[in-house]
């Protein structure tokens, strides 16, 4: 599959909303069902699954390269505050320049 290139969205809020949309499309392309809760105050961005088996997903994206150029940095904070334990089940981190998604269990995220 060819790597997709995204036009730069400078506003971080809009870029995050765009990443959530990209996540929903990519999940659907892979046969997953995605639902988005209404409102902005939830602790997760969407749920993925089927009745009886839903998981909460927090979507983040990054374009920030590490100083040594050997990777990317992705903040898992919300409004500069840590998410509380149990706020979501999985993190979906999108590295925009690489068109790569990383799905990480919240249990593996510390601090």
C-alpha positions as CSV (number, residue, x, y, z in Angstrom):
1,X,0.0,0.0,0.0
2,X,1.3,3.4,-0.9
3,X,2.1,5.8,2.0
4,X,-0.4,8.6,2.1
5,X,0.8,12.2,2.5
6,X,-1.2,14.6,4.6
7,X,-1.4,18.4,4.2
8,X,-0.1,20.1,7.3
9,X,-2.8,21.3,9.6
10,X,-1.2,23.9,11.9
11,X,-3.9,24.2,14.5
12,X,-3.4,21.4,17.0
13,X,-7.1,21.1,17.9
14,X,-8.1,20.7,14.2
15,X,-5.2,18.4,13.6
16,X,-6.4,16.2,16.5
17,X,-9.9,16.2,15.1
18,X,-8.6,15.2,11.7
19,X,-6.5,12.4,13.2
20,X,-9.7,11.0,14.9
21,X,-11.4,11.0,11.5
22,X,-8.5,9.2,9.9
23,X,-8.6,6.7,12.7
24,X,-12.3,6.0,12.1
25,X,-11.7,5.5,8.4
26,X,-8.7,3.2,8.9
27,X,-10.5,1.2,11.5
28,X,-13.5,0.8,9.1
29,X,-11.1,-0.2,6.3
30,X,-10.1,-3.1,8.6
31,X,-13.6,-4.2,9.4
32,X,-13.9,-2.5,12.8
33,X,-16.9,-0.5,13.9
34,X,-16.2,2.8,15.5
35,X,-18.6,5.1,17.5
36,X,-17.9,8.6,18.7
37,X,-19.4,9.9,21.9
38,X,-21.1,13.2,21.8
39,X,-19.4,16.2,23.5
40,X,-15.8,17.0,24.2
41,X,-15.5,16.2,27.9
42,X,-15.1,12.5,27.7
43,X,-11.9,10.7,28.7
44,X,-11.6,8.9,25.4
45,X,-12.2,9.8,21.7
46,X,-14.1,6.8,20.4
47,X,-15.2,3.2,21.1
48,X,-14.4,0.3,18.9
49,X,-16.1,-3.0,18.8
50,X,-19.5,-4.6,19.0
51,X,-22.2,-4.9,21.6
52,X,-20.8,-6.7,24.6
53,X,-17.2,-6.0,23.6
54,X,-16.3,-2.3,23.3
55,X,-13.0,-0.7,24.1
56,X,-12.3,3.0,24.6
57,X,-9.7,4.5,22.4
58,X,-7.8,7.7,22.9
59,X,-6.4,9.0,19.6
60,X,-3.3,11.1,19.4
61,X,-1.1,12.3,16.5
62,X,2.4,13.7,16.1
63,X,4.7,15.3,13.7
64,X,7.4,16.0,16.3
65,X,10.7,14.3,15.6
66,X,13.0,13.4,18.4
67,X,16.1,15.6,18.6
68,X,18.4,12.7,17.4
69,X,16.1,12.2,14.4
70,X,15.5,8.5,15.3
71,X,11.8,8.6,16.1
72,X,8.9,10.8,17.1
73,X,7.5,12.1,20.3
74,X,3.8,11.8,21.0
75,X,2.3,13.4,24.1
76,X,-0.4,11.4,25.9
77,X,-1.7,14.4,27.9
78,X,-5.0,16.3,27.6
79,X,-4.9,20.0,28.2
80,X,-1.4,19.5,29.6
81,X,-2.6,17.1,32.2
82,X,-2.1,13.4,32.5
83,X,-5.1,11.1,31.8
84,X,-6.2,9.3,34.9
85,X,-5.7,5.5,35.1
86,X,-8.6,3.7,33.4
87,X,-9.6,6.7,31.3
88,X,-9.2,4.6,28.1
89,X,-8.3,1.1,27.1
90,X,-6.0,1.8,24.1
91,X,-4.0,4.6,22.7
92,X,-4.0,5.0,18.9
93,X,-1.0,7.1,18.1
94,X,-0.6,8.4,14.5
95,X,2.8,9.4,13.2
96,X,1.7,11.7,10.4
97,X,5.0,11.9,8.4
98,X,5.3,8.1,8.3
99,X,1.5,7.4,7.9
100,X,1.9,4.9,10.6
101,X,-0.4,3.9,13.5
102,X,0.7,2.5,16.8
103,X,-2.0,0.8,18.9
104,X,-0.9,0.6,22.5
105,X,-2.6,-0.9,25.5
106,X,-3.2,1.7,28.2
107,X,-1.8,-0.7,30.7
108,X,1.7,-0.2,29.0
109,X,1.5,3.6,29.4
110,X,3.1,5.0,32.6
111,X,3.4,8.6,33.8
